[in-house]
Amino acid sequence: MCVNGCGVDWILSFPVIHSSYISVTNGTKTGYKASTLMSGGGSLVLQGHGDVHGPGGQDIIMDNGTPVLVYHYYNAAGTNVLGINKLDFSSGWPVVV
């Protein structure tokens, strides 16, 4: 999915079934540390942690000018939960807040 955040085109990759992360690359097809996508580049934005298992199905919406990551995940009981987190681009790359 391509979005335009802070004047930069971002591509959020959809995790394959059973993965537990959401990663991001920019339009230049390199990761945060300049690794190419062909060599496994890309940077994690959100991965499974604590009671958050298998986050995915993400989208980015704008809320009063603030980019927000909306996604789903499973909790420890196996219930599907909607996750909503603000994104901070001040470092040049999206960070879940």
Secondary structure, 3 states (H helix, E strand, C coil): CEEEECCEEEEEECCCCCCCEEEEEECCCECCCCCEHHHCCCEEEEECECCEEEEEEEEEEEECCEEEEEEEEECCCCCEEEEEEEEECCCCCCEEC
